[in-house]
Amino acid sequence: MLVSARSFDEYRAMFALSDDDLALRVLDCPAGAASFAAEAGARGTDVVAVDPQYGPQADQLGKLALHEIEHKHRDVADHASRYEWSWFGGPERYTRLRAGSARAFAADIEARPERYVEAALPHLPFADRSFDLVLSSHLLFSYGARLSEEFHFSALLELVRVARREVRIYPVVQHTSDRRYPGLDRLRTTLDGLGVESRLDRVGYAFQPGADETLVLDCAHHGPLPTARPGAADHDPVRWRHLDE
């Protein structure tokens, strides 16, 4: 599992964020080395970023992300046909945007550490309904081949718990297959039984083939959520590819 440095513009496209959305209190979880909190915060958004890597070595995350981007650039340049380029345009722009995002993240976490909270799903250190809008990218569903369905359910419940209005999750396809996560319909049915309605919205962004949908959970009117969370101990540590070589 890799920490990526996605940009504010990517977030706007992935989650179909409007100006009204950015006027809300927003949680980004997990945020990795994305510059969304930095860039949205500079625009006046009340935003908090959460990631298990925001610990004592958080000041090194930007540098590590830049190393990871170098490796990813070689992959996308050598295998460009595997990717969808309608949004990025090509490997050079992809790498330029990601590198700029990593640098913006590194500067912001040093200048405004209060925006960055060390925590991991499915246990977040926030009170119920602490955020209007919760965003979650490239963990749930994406790593469905490595994270159990029970973990997904526990994580989704936790995101719903801390949201007042909506949770948006992108993508809904597994990174290993470019296909929808196989347990998606079951999870949606279970959440619907708890009063958490959901829908799939088509978005104007894709990099992975087939990854052009965001799952939106309506959190405004649900009833009590289960306190027993099967799979809550299931997790997958971050792996920096360049450190393995």
Backbone torsions as a table, in degrees:
resi	resn	phi	psi	omega
1	MET	NA	133.0	-170.9
2	LEU	-116.1	145.3	174.0
3	VAL	-89.9	123.5	-178.1
4	SER	-110.3	162.0	-179.1
5	ALA	-116.4	79.7	179.8
6	ARG	-85.1	153.4	-172.5
7	SER	-96.1	169.1	174.1
8	PHE	-57.0	-44.8	-179.3
9	ASP	-64.0	-37.0	175.4
10	GLU	-62.4	-43.9	179.1
11	TYR	-60.8	-44.2	179.4
12	ARG	-58.1	-40.1	-178.6
13	ALA	-75.8	-45.8	-177.5
14	MET	-59.9	-41.0	-173.0
15	PHE	-106.7	7.3	-179.6
16	ALA	50.0	50.7	-175.5
17	LEU	-78.6	128.6	176.2
18	SER	-96.0	170.6	174.4
19	ASP	-61.2	-35.7	177.3
20	ASP	-64.0	-40.0	177.0
21	ASP	-60.0	-41.4	-176.5
22	LEU	-74.3	-9.0	174.1
23	ALA	-86.3	-4.6	-178.5
24	LEU	-90.1	172.8	170.7
25	ARG	-84.5	123.3	-167.8
26	VAL	-123.0	139.6	171.5
27	LEU	-113.6	134.0	173.9
28	ASP	-112.7	114.7	-172.8
29	CYS	-150.0	117.6	-5.2
30	PRO	-84.0	146.9	-171.3
31	ALA	-98.9	-21.8	-178.6
32	GLY	56.6	-137.1	178.9
33	ALA	-103.5	26.5	178.8
34	ALA	-65.7	150.2	177.8
35	SER	-95.5	11.2	-177.9
36	PHE	-58.0	-48.1	-178.7
37	ALA	-61.4	-41.6	179.7
38	ALA	-63.4	-49.7	-174.6
39	GLU	-74.6	-40.7	177.4
40	ALA	-67.4	-40.7	177.9
41	GLY	-60.7	-38.9	177.9
42	ALA	-65.1	-23.0	177.9
43	ARG	-91.1	0.4	176.3
44	GLY	103.2	1.1	178.7
45	THR	-72.4	137.6	173.7
46	ASP	-84.2	100.0	-169.1
47	VAL	-131.7	141.9	174.6
48	VAL	-125.9	136.1	176.8
49	ALA	-110.3	139.3	-178.9
50	VAL	-126.6	137.4	174.9
51	ASP	-163.3	144.8	178.1
52	PRO	-66.5	-14.4	-179.6
53	GLN	-88.1	0.7	179.6
54	TYR	-85.3	52.8	178.8
55	GLY	-102.4	-150.9	-177.3
56	PRO	-59.6	-26.2	-178.7
57	GLN	-99.8	20.1	-175.9
58	ALA	-60.9	-27.9	-179.2
59	ASP	-67.9	-13.5	178.7
60	GLN	-92.6	-7.3	-174.0
61	LEU	-62.1	-41.0	-179.8
62	GLY	-60.6	-43.5	178.7
63	LYS	-64.5	-42.8	178.7
64	LEU	-63.8	-39.3	178.3
65	ALA	-63.2	-38.5	178.0
66	LEU	-63.5	-40.2	175.4
67	HIS	-61.8	-43.0	-179.4
68	GLU	-63.9	-37.7	179.3
69	ILE	-63.4	-38.2	177.5
70	GLU	-59.1	-43.8	178.8
71	HIS	-66.7	-42.2	-178.9
72	LYS	-65.7	-36.2	179.3
73	HIS	-60.2	-42.6	179.2
74	ARG	-61.2	-38.9	-179.9
75	ASP	-66.8	-48.2	-176.3
76	VAL	-70.1	-31.2	178.0
77	ALA	-70.3	-40.0	-178.5
78	ASP	-77.0	-25.0	-175.9
79	HIS	-129.9	46.2	-174.2
80	ALA	-58.4	-29.4	-177.8
81	SER	-68.7	-13.4	178.8
82	ARG	-78.7	-11.4	-170.7
83	TYR	-116.0	161.2	177.7
84	GLU	-98.4	122.7	-171.1
85	TRP	-109.4	11.5	-176.2
86	SER	-63.7	-29.0	-179.7
87	TRP	-93.6	-47.2	-176.9
88	PHE	-78.0	-34.3	-178.5
89	GLY	92.4	-33.5	179.2
90	GLY	170.3	169.9	-175.5
91	PRO	-59.8	-36.2	-177.1
92	GLU	-65.4	-44.9	178.9
93	ARG	-68.1	-38.6	176.1
94	TYR	-53.7	-51.9	-177.1
95	THR	-67.0	-39.8	179.9
96	ARG	-62.4	-44.5	-179.6
97	LEU	-66.8	-43.2	-178.9
98	ARG	-65.9	-40.6	179.4
99	ALA	-65.4	-41.9	177.1
100	GLY	-62.8	-37.4	178.3
101	SER	-65.4	-42.3	178.8
102	ALA	-61.6	-40.2	179.8
103	ARG	-68.5	-39.9	178.3
104	ALA	-65.0	-40.7	175.9
105	PHE	-59.7	-48.5	-177.4
106	ALA	-59.7	-41.1	179.6
107	ALA	-67.8	-39.1	-175.4
108	ASP	-74.7	-39.2	-178.6
109	ILE	-67.7	-26.3	175.2
110	GLU	-76.8	-39.5	-176.6
111	ALA	-81.0	-32.5	-174.4
112	ARG	-134.5	64.1	-175.6
113	PRO	-61.5	-21.3	-179.0
114	GLU	-64.8	-18.3	178.0
115	ARG	-77.1	-13.9	-168.4
116	TYR	-118.6	117.9	-173.1
117	VAL	-115.2	129.1	176.6
118	GLU	-80.3	113.3	178.6
119	ALA	-168.7	165.1	-178.4
120	ALA	-141.5	142.9	171.0
121	LEU	-63.1	143.8	10.4
122	PRO	-102.3	33.4	-178.9
123	HIS	-129.3	103.8	-178.7
124	LEU	-109.8	140.4	-174.4
125	PRO	-86.9	48.8	-178.4
126	PHE	-129.0	150.9	176.6
127	ALA	-70.7	162.3	175.8
128	ASP	-55.0	139.8	174.8
129	ARG	56.0	41.0	-179.2
130	SER	-77.1	-21.4	-175.0
131	PHE	-128.7	145.7	176.0
132	ASP	-72.1	-43.6	-174.1
133	LEU	-132.2	130.7	179.0
134	VAL	-117.2	128.7	179.1
135	LEU	-113.2	138.1	179.6
136	SER	-143.1	119.6	-177.4
137	SER	-126.9	143.3	167.8
138	HIS	58.0	37.2	167.4
139	LEU	-131.0	-71.9	178.2
140	LEU	-63.7	140.9	-178.1
141	PHE	70.7	-48.5	-178.7
142	SER	-58.2	-44.2	178.8
143	TYR	-101.5	36.2	-178.3
144	GLY	-63.2	-22.4	178.3
145	ALA	-76.0	-14.3	-176.9
146	ARG	-117.5	-19.6	179.8
147	LEU	-111.6	132.4	-172.8
148	SER	-68.8	161.5	175.9
149	GLU	-64.9	-33.4	176.8
150	GLU	-63.2	-41.6	176.3
151	PHE	-61.4	-44.0	178.8
152	HIS	-56.6	-45.4	-179.6
153	PHE	-62.7	-45.1	179.4
154	SER	-62.2	-42.2	-179.8
155	ALA	-66.7	-42.1	178.4
156	LEU	-62.6	-42.4	177.2
157	LEU	-59.8	-39.6	-179.6
158	GLU	-67.7	-40.7	176.6
159	LEU	-64.0	-41.1	176.7
160	VAL	-62.9	-40.5	-177.6
161	ARG	-58.2	-40.3	-174.6
162	VAL	-90.4	1.7	-177.1
163	ALA	-103.3	140.0	174.5
164	ARG	-91.2	-36.8	-173.6
165	ARG	-114.5	-65.4	-173.5
166	GLU	-141.7	154.2	164.4
167	VAL	-118.2	133.5	175.7
168	ARG	-122.7	130.6	-174.9
169	ILE	-126.2	128.9	179.7
170	TYR	-137.1	141.1	-10.0
171	PRO	-87.8	-176.4	176.0
172	VAL	-111.5	10.3	176.8
173	VAL	-107.5	151.5	176.7
174	GLN	-77.8	141.1	-178.2
175	HIS	-71.7	-16.6	-178.9
176	THR	-86.1	-14.8	-172.4
177	SER	-134.3	-14.1	-174.2
178	ASP	62.5	21.1	178.3
179	ARG	-118.7	155.6	178.9
180	ARG	-55.5	143.6	175.6
181	TYR	-56.3	127.3	-171.4
182	PRO	-64.8	-24.1	-179.8
183	GLY	-92.9	8.6	-174.1
184	LEU	-59.8	-48.5	-177.6
185	ASP	-64.0	-39.6	178.3
186	ARG	-62.8	-43.7	179.8
187	LEU	-64.2	-41.5	179.0
188	ARG	-64.0	-39.8	178.9
189	THR	-64.5	-42.4	179.2
190	THR	-64.3	-43.8	178.9
191	LEU	-64.7	-38.5	178.4
192	ASP	-60.3	-36.0	177.4
193	GLY	-66.3	-19.1	177.0
194	LEU	-95.5	4.7	-179.3
195	GLY	88.6	12.9	178.4
196	VAL	-103.8	94.8	179.8
197	GLU	-76.3	155.9	-177.2
198	SER	-143.9	162.1	174.8
199	ARG	-150.8	159.8	174.4
200	LEU	-107.0	121.6	179.3
201	ASP	-106.4	132.6	173.3
202	ARG	-75.0	134.3	-178.6
203	VAL	-121.0	160.3	-177.4
204	GLY	-90.2	48.0	-178.8
205	TYR	-150.6	139.9	170.1
206	ALA	-162.1	140.3	170.2
207	PHE	-125.4	-46.8	171.0
208	GLN	-80.0	133.2	178.5
209	PRO	-54.9	132.7	179.1
210	GLY	84.9	-6.2	-175.8
211	ALA	-94.0	70.3	-178.4
212	ASP	-126.7	27.1	178.3
213	GLU	-132.0	144.6	174.5
214	THR	-118.6	135.1	174.6
215	LEU	-85.9	127.5	179.9
216	VAL	-115.0	123.5	177.9
217	LEU	-106.1	128.0	177.8
218	ASP	-87.4	113.0	-173.1
219	CYS	-105.8	8.0	-170.8
220	ALA	-75.8	-26.6	-167.9
221	HIS	-131.2	17.3	-177.2
222	HIS	-72.8	158.7	176.3
223	GLY	-87.4	-162.7	178.5
224	PRO	-59.7	140.2	179.3
225	LEU	-96.4	148.5	178.7
226	PRO	-59.3	140.6	176.2
227	THR	-92.3	-24.7	175.4
228	ALA	-79.1	125.9	-174.2
229	ARG	-124.1	86.3	175.5
230	PRO	-58.1	140.2	178.7
231	GLY	80.6	7.6	-175.6
232	ALA	-67.2	-20.6	179.9
233	ALA	-89.5	-7.2	-179.1
234	ASP	-73.6	131.5	177.5
235	HIS	-158.5	170.0	-179.5
236	ASP	-136.4	122.3	-177.2
237	PRO	-72.6	155.3	175.1
238	VAL	-67.4	139.4	178.3
239	ARG	-124.9	118.9	176.6
240	TRP	-87.3	114.3	-173.3
241	ARG	-59.4	-42.0	-174.8
242	HIS	-69.1	-20.3	177.4
243	LEU	-80.1	-15.1	-179.9
244	ASP	-86.7	-8.9	-173.7
245	GLU	-97.2	NA	NA
